[in-house]
């Protein structure tokens, strides 16, 4: 690679690329090296670290399926039920919310007031077998549980297929 070295003996300055494409290539190399080492972790609103997402908080989901339903659970500790919305549109389930924390300490020598605000959103495509009119959500002790019932035709009994010898 063609580089222009503008350092003098004993100088520790960084050399500069000759053209914009070399600079862009160097920057991409730096980004990929950072990715391979692992991005720094930012604290999340949910007490877990989220890596590589630009600091945006994304609640983790547990998804389970049985014969009749799909169940999605999201742990949202410290989030008030009134600050959570669940919607279904065009086969996409979206969970949105906002967490607000306020802390206040008064002492003889100091006064501390901290406020933390953050919003989150998580969407996932539901299979075509789900009846969008039969999606229910319950919120209990910081856990959101969404249950989506399958359409009756999707719950048909299994039929064993006989394997014949050729």
Secondary structure, 3 states (H helix, E strand, C coil): CCEECCCCCCCCCCCEECCHHHHHHHHHHHHHHHHHHCCCEEECCCCCEEECCCCCECCCEEEEECCCEEEEEEECCCCCHHHEEEEEECCEEEEEEEEEEEEEEECCCCEEEEEEEEEEEEEEECCCCEEEEEEEEEEECCEEEEEEEECHHHHCCCCCCCCCCC
